[in-house]
Amino acid sequence: MARVDVVISDVHMLTPAEGLELAAWLGEHHPSIPVILASGSPAIAANEKWKAYPNVTDFVPKPSAVERIEMLARTQAAERDTSPN
């Protein structure tokens, strides 16, 4: 079975779920997998609803540099590798 080190998702997706719903599902079923969310919506960034999800480790406003998302993903994957859980 493949191992998922980190999930990167946009907050707004067409179907089957929005990014926050994905984060909630992952938090319930796979709480050790960190989630990085992104959105181009200033309202999402301002209301910070994403902070209610303990497995959401970072929020990246768009547009953002691919290098920033890559650095966050690598950091979360490395921290997961060294975590005792």
DSSP file (Angstrom, degrees, kcal/mol; ACC not computed):
  #  RESIDUE AA STRUCTURE BP1 BP2  ACC     N-H-->O    O-->H-N    N-H-->O    O-->H-N    TCO  KAPPA ALPHA  PHI   PSI    X-CA   Y-CA   Z-CA
    1    1 A M              0   0    0      0, 0.0     2,-0.1     0, 0.0     0, 0.0   0.000 360.0 360.0 360.0 137.7    0.0    0.0    0.0
    2    2 A A        -     0   0    0      1,-0.0     2,-0.4     2,-0.0     0, 0.0  -0.448 360.0-132.3 -74.6 147.7    1.3    3.5   -0.9
    3    3 A R        -     0   0    0     -2,-0.1     2,-0.6     2,-0.0    -1,-0.0  -0.860   8.5-147.3-102.8 135.1    1.9    5.9    1.9
    4    4 A V        -     0   0    0     -2,-0.4     3,-0.1     1,-0.1    -2,-0.0  -0.906  14.5-178.4-100.9 121.5    0.6    9.5    1.7
    5    5 A D        -     0   0    0     -2,-0.6     2,-0.3     1,-0.3    -1,-0.1   0.815  67.0  -5.0 -89.1 -33.3    2.9   12.0    3.4
    6    6 A V        -     0   0    0     27,-0.2     2,-0.5     2,-0.0    -1,-0.3  -0.980  59.5-138.1-159.9 147.4    0.9   15.2    2.9
    7    7 A V  E     -a   35   0A   0     27,-2.5    29,-3.1    -2,-0.3     2,-0.5  -0.950  13.0-166.1-113.1 131.5   -2.3   16.3    1.1
    8    8 A I  E     +a   36   0A   0     -2,-0.5     2,-0.3    27,-0.2    29,-0.2  -0.976  20.8 164.6-115.7 125.5   -2.3   19.6   -0.8
    9    9 A S  E     -a   37   0A   0     27,-2.5    29,-1.9    -2,-0.5     2,-0.2  -0.990  37.7-121.7-143.1 147.5   -5.8   20.8   -1.7
   10   10 A D  E     -a   38   0A   0     -2,-0.3    29,-0.2    27,-0.2     9,-0.1  -0.580  26.3-130.3 -76.4 151.3   -7.6   23.9   -2.9
   11   11 A V  S    S+     0   0    0     27,-2.6     8,-2.8    -2,-0.2     2,-0.7   0.899  96.6  55.2 -69.5 -40.4  -10.4   25.0   -0.6
   12   12 A H        +     0   0    0     26,-0.3     2,-0.3     6,-0.2    -1,-0.2  -0.856  68.1 159.6-101.8 114.3  -12.8   25.3   -3.5
   13   13 A M        -     0   0    0     -2,-0.7     6,-0.0     1,-0.1    -4,-0.0  -0.892  41.4-127.9-125.6 158.9  -13.2   22.2   -5.6
   14   14 A L  S    S+     0   0    0     -2,-0.3    -1,-0.1     1,-0.3     4,-0.1   0.988  73.6  31.0 -71.8 -60.4  -16.1   21.2   -7.9
   15   15 A T  S    S+     0   0    0      2,-0.1    -1,-0.3     1,-0.1     0, 0.0  -0.967 105.0   3.8-156.3 160.8  -16.9   17.8   -6.6
   16   16 A P  S    S-     0   0    0      0, 0.0     2,-0.3     0, 0.0    -1,-0.1  -0.993 117.2  -9.3 -86.2 -11.5  -17.3   15.6   -4.7
   17   17 A A        -     0   0    0      4,-0.0     2,-0.1    -5,-0.0    -2,-0.1  -0.963  62.6-110.6-145.4 159.4  -16.2   17.7   -1.7
   18   18 A E     >  -     0   0    0     -2,-0.3     4,-2.3    -6,-0.1    -6,-0.2  -0.447  42.5-103.5 -81.4 164.0  -14.8   21.1   -0.8
   19   19 A G  H  > S+     0   0    0     -8,-2.8     4,-2.5     1,-0.2    -8,-0.2   0.849 121.8  52.5 -59.8 -37.1  -11.3   21.3    0.6
   20   20 A L  H  > S+     0   0    0     -9,-0.5     4,-2.2     2,-0.2    -1,-0.2   0.871 109.0  50.3 -68.8 -35.2  -12.5   21.9    4.1
   21   21 A E  H  > S+     0   0    0    -10,-0.2     4,-2.5     2,-0.2    -2,-0.2   0.895 110.5  50.3 -66.4 -39.4  -14.7   18.8    3.9
   22   22 A L  H  X S+     0   0    0     -4,-2.3     4,-2.8     2,-0.2     5,-0.2   0.923 109.9  50.2 -62.1 -44.4  -11.7   16.8    2.7
   23   23 A A  H  X S+     0   0    0     -4,-2.5     4,-2.5     1,-0.2    -2,-0.2   0.902 111.0  49.3 -61.2 -41.2   -9.7   18.1    5.6
   24   24 A A  H  X S+     0   0    0     -4,-2.2     4,-1.8     2,-0.2    -2,-0.2   0.924 112.0  47.8 -64.4 -43.9  -12.4   17.1    8.0
   25   25 A W  H  X S+     0   0    0     -4,-2.5     4,-2.7     1,-0.2     5,-0.4   0.926 113.5  47.1 -63.3 -44.8  -12.6   13.6    6.5
   26   26 A L  H  X S+     0   0    0     -4,-2.8     4,-3.2     1,-0.2     7,-0.2   0.905 109.5  54.6 -63.3 -40.3   -8.9   13.2    6.6
   27   27 A G  H  < S+     0   0    0     -4,-2.5    -1,-0.2    -5,-0.2    -2,-0.2   0.854 114.3  41.3 -60.8 -34.9   -8.8   14.4   10.2
   28   28 A E  H  < S+     0   0    0     -4,-1.8    -2,-0.2     2,-0.2    -1,-0.2   0.890 129.5  25.6 -78.7 -41.5  -11.4   11.8   11.2
   29   29 A H  H  < S+     0   0    0     -4,-2.7    -3,-0.2     1,-0.2    -2,-0.2   0.735 138.8  18.2 -99.2 -26.2  -10.0    8.9    9.2
   30   30 A H    ><  +     0   0    0     -4,-3.2     3,-2.1    -5,-0.4    -1,-0.2  -0.463  65.7 165.7-143.7  64.9   -6.3    9.7    8.8
   31   31 A P  T 3  S+     0   0    0      0, 0.0    -4,-0.1     0, 0.0    -1,-0.1   0.674  71.9  64.1 -63.6 -17.2   -5.4   12.3   11.5
   32   32 A S  T 3  S+     0   0    0     -6,-0.1    -5,-0.1    53,-0.1    53,-0.0   0.596  81.5  92.1 -82.8  -8.0   -1.6   11.8   11.1
   33   33 A I  S <  S-     0   0    0     -3,-2.1   -27,-0.2    -7,-0.2    -3,-0.1  -0.770  75.5-137.4 -88.7 116.3   -1.7   13.1    7.5
   34   34 A P        -     0   0    0      0, 0.0   -27,-2.5     0, 0.0     2,-0.4  -0.413  13.9-148.2 -71.3 148.6   -1.0   16.9    7.4
   35   35 A V  E     -ab   7  56A   0     20,-2.8    22,-2.0   -29,-0.2    23,-1.1  -0.969   8.4-163.4-121.2 132.0   -3.1   19.0    5.0
   36   36 A I  E     -ab   8  58A   0    -29,-3.1   -27,-2.5    -2,-0.4     2,-0.3  -0.973  15.6-161.0-111.7 122.4   -2.0   22.1    3.2
   37   37 A L  E     -ab   9  59A   0     21,-2.4    23,-2.8    -2,-0.5     2,-0.3  -0.780   7.0-170.1-105.8 149.4   -4.9   24.2    1.9
   38   38 A A  E     +ab  10  60A   0    -29,-1.9   -27,-2.6    -2,-0.3   -26,-0.3  -0.968   8.8 167.5-133.3 150.7   -4.7   26.9   -0.8
   39   39 A S  E     - b   0  61A   0     21,-1.5    23,-2.8    -2,-0.3    -2,-0.0  -0.961  34.0-152.3-160.8 146.7   -7.3   29.4   -2.0
   40   40 A G  S    S+     0   0    0     -2,-0.3     3,-0.1    21,-0.2    -1,-0.1   0.391  70.8 106.5 -94.0   0.4   -7.4   32.5   -4.2
   41   41 A S     >  -     0   0    0      1,-0.2     4,-1.7     2,-0.0     3,-0.4  -0.712  58.5-157.4 -85.8 118.0  -10.4   33.8   -2.2
   42   42 A P  H  > S+     0   0    0      0, 0.0     4,-2.4     0, 0.0    -1,-0.2   0.826  94.2  60.6 -60.8 -29.6   -9.6   36.7    0.1
   43   43 A A  H  > S+     0   0    0      2,-0.2     4,-2.5     1,-0.2     5,-0.2   0.892 103.2  49.3 -65.4 -39.3  -12.6   35.8    2.2
   44   44 A I  H  > S+     0   0    0     -3,-0.4     4,-1.3     1,-0.2     5,-0.4   0.927 113.3  46.4 -64.9 -44.6  -11.3   32.3    3.0
   45   45 A A  H  < S+     0   0    0     -4,-1.7    -2,-0.2     1,-0.2    -1,-0.2   0.896 115.2  47.3 -64.0 -39.6   -7.9   33.8    4.0
   46   46 A A  H  < S+     0   0    0     -4,-2.4    -2,-0.2     1,-0.2    -1,-0.2   0.885 112.3  45.7 -73.0 -39.8   -9.6   36.4    6.2
   47   47 A N  H  < S-     0   0    0     -4,-2.5    -1,-0.2    -5,-0.2    -2,-0.2   0.689  87.5-153.6 -83.1 -15.3  -12.1   34.3    8.0
   48   48 A E    ><  +     0   0    0     -4,-1.3     3,-1.8    -5,-0.2     4,-0.2   0.770  36.4 153.9  53.5  33.6   -9.5   31.6    8.8
   49   49 A K  G >   +     0   0    0     -5,-0.4     3,-2.0     1,-0.3     4,-0.2   0.811  65.3  71.1 -58.2 -28.7  -12.1   28.7    9.0
   50   50 A W  G >  S+     0   0    0     -6,-0.3     3,-1.5     1,-0.3    -1,-0.3   0.732  81.3  71.8 -62.5 -21.8   -9.3   26.4    8.1
   51   51 A K  G <  S+     0   0    0     -3,-1.8    -1,-0.3     1,-0.3    -2,-0.2   0.655  82.1  72.5 -69.5 -13.4   -7.7   26.9   11.5
   52   52 A A  G <  S+     0   0    0     -3,-2.0    -1,-0.3    -4,-0.2    -2,-0.2   0.595  83.1  79.0 -75.1  -9.7  -10.6   24.8   13.1
   53   53 A Y    X   -     0   0    0     -3,-1.5     3,-1.9    -4,-0.2    -1,-0.1  -0.877  68.1-158.4-104.7 110.4   -9.0   21.7   11.5
   54   54 A P  T 3  S+     0   0    0      0, 0.0    -1,-0.1     0, 0.0    -2,-0.0   0.741  91.3  56.3 -62.9 -23.1   -6.1   20.4   13.6
   55   55 A N  T 3  S+     0   0    0    -32,-0.1   -20,-2.8   -21,-0.1     2,-0.9   0.563  82.6  95.4 -86.6  -6.9   -4.6   18.5   10.7
   56   56 A V  E <   +b   35   0A   0     -3,-1.9   -20,-0.2    -6,-0.2     3,-0.1  -0.756  49.8 174.0 -82.8 110.2   -4.5   21.6    8.5
   57   57 A T  E     +     0   0A   0    -22,-2.0     2,-0.3    -2,-0.9   -21,-0.2   0.740  57.5  15.3 -91.3 -25.8   -0.9   22.7    9.0
   58   58 A D  E     -b   36   0A   0    -23,-1.1   -21,-2.4    -8,-0.0     2,-0.4  -0.993  53.0-153.7-150.2 152.5   -0.7   25.5    6.5
   59   59 A F  E     -b   37   0A   0     -2,-0.3   -21,-0.2   -23,-0.2   -23,-0.0  -1.000  13.9-165.6-126.5 130.4   -2.8   27.8    4.4
   60   60 A V  E     -b   38   0A   0    -23,-2.8   -21,-1.5    -2,-0.4     2,-0.1  -0.956  13.2-141.4-119.9 114.9   -1.3   29.3    1.2
   61   61 A P  E     -b   39   0A   0      0, 0.0   -21,-0.2     0, 0.0   -23,-0.0  -0.487  38.6 -89.1 -71.7 144.9   -3.1   32.2   -0.5
   62   62 A K  S    S+     0   0    0    -23,-2.8     2,-0.1    -2,-0.1     3,-0.0  -0.763 104.7  49.0-101.7 152.2   -3.1   32.1   -4.3
   63   63 A P  S    S+     0   0    0      0, 0.0     2,-0.3     0, 0.0    -1,-0.1   0.501  83.9 155.2 -74.6 146.5   -1.4   33.0   -6.4
   64   64 A S        -     0   0    0     -2,-0.1     2,-0.2    -4,-0.1    -2,-0.1  -0.947  47.0 -94.9-136.6 158.2    1.6   31.5   -4.7
   65   65 A A    >>  -     0   0    0     -2,-0.3     4,-1.6     1,-0.1     3,-0.7  -0.513  23.5-134.9 -74.8 137.1    4.9   30.3   -5.8
   66   66 A V  H 3> S+     0   0    0      1,-0.2     4,-2.7    -2,-0.2     5,-0.2   0.851 106.5  62.2 -56.9 -35.2    5.2   26.6   -6.4
   67   67 A E  H 3> S+     0   0    0      1,-0.2     4,-2.4     2,-0.2    -1,-0.2   0.872 100.8  51.8 -62.1 -37.0    8.4   26.6   -4.5
   68   68 A R  H <> S+     0   0    0     -3,-0.7     4,-2.4     2,-0.2    -1,-0.2   0.930 111.7  45.6 -66.2 -44.9    6.6   27.8   -1.3
   69   69 A I  H  X S+     0   0    0     -4,-1.6     4,-2.5     1,-0.2    -2,-0.2   0.910 113.1  50.8 -64.4 -41.1    4.1   24.9   -1.5
   70   70 A E  H  X S+     0   0    0     -4,-2.7     4,-2.7     2,-0.2    -2,-0.2   0.915 109.9  49.9 -61.9 -43.0    6.9   22.5   -2.3
   71   71 A M  H  X S+     0   0    0     -4,-2.4     4,-2.3     2,-0.2    -2,-0.2   0.917 112.0  47.8 -63.1 -43.5    8.8   23.7    0.8
   72   72 A L  H  X S+     0   0    0     -4,-2.4     4,-2.6     2,-0.2    -2,-0.2   0.919 112.9  48.5 -63.2 -43.3    5.8   23.4    3.0
   73   73 A A  H  X S+     0   0    0     -4,-2.5     4,-2.5     1,-0.2    -2,-0.2   0.921 112.2  48.0 -63.7 -44.6    5.0   19.9    1.7
   74   74 A R  H  X S+     0   0    0     -4,-2.7     4,-2.3     2,-0.2    -1,-0.2   0.900 112.0  50.6 -63.2 -39.8    8.6   18.7    2.2
   75   75 A T  H  X S+     0   0    0     -4,-2.3     4,-2.4    -5,-0.2    -2,-0.2   0.932 112.1  46.2 -63.4 -46.4    8.7   20.1    5.7
   76   76 A Q  H  X S+     0   0    0     -4,-2.6     4,-2.1     1,-0.2    -2,-0.2   0.902 112.9  50.0 -64.2 -40.7    5.5   18.4    6.7
   77   77 A A  H  X S+     0   0    0     -4,-2.5     4,-1.8     2,-0.2    -1,-0.2   0.907 111.8  48.3 -63.9 -41.5    6.6   15.1    5.2
   78   78 A A  H  X S+     0   0    0     -4,-2.3     4,-1.4     2,-0.2    -2,-0.2   0.904 111.3  49.8 -65.8 -41.4   10.0   15.3    7.0
   79   79 A E  H  X S+     0   0    0     -4,-2.4     4,-0.7     1,-0.2    -1,-0.2   0.869 109.5  52.0 -65.2 -35.4    8.2   16.1   10.3
   80   80 A R  H >< S+     0   0    0     -4,-2.1     3,-0.5     1,-0.2    -1,-0.2   0.874 105.9  55.0 -67.6 -36.3    5.9   13.2    9.8
   81   81 A D  H 3< S+     0   0    0     -4,-1.8    -1,-0.2     1,-0.2    -2,-0.2   0.827 113.4  41.2 -64.6 -31.6    8.9   10.9    9.2
   82   82 A T  H 3< S+     0   0    0     -4,-1.4    -1,-0.2    -5,-0.1    -2,-0.2   0.482  90.9 109.0 -97.0  -2.7   10.4   11.9   12.6
   83   83 A S    <<  -     0   0    0     -4,-0.7    -3,-0.0    -3,-0.5    -4,-0.0  -0.494  69.4-136.0 -74.1 141.6    7.2   11.9   14.5
   84   84 A P              0   0    0      0, 0.0    -1,-0.1     0, 0.0    -4,-0.1   0.654 360.0 360.0 -71.2 -13.5    6.8    9.0   17.1
   85   85 A N              0   0    0     -5,-0.0   -53,-0.1   -53,-0.0    -2,-0.1   0.488 360.0 360.0 -78.1 360.0    3.2    8.4   15.9
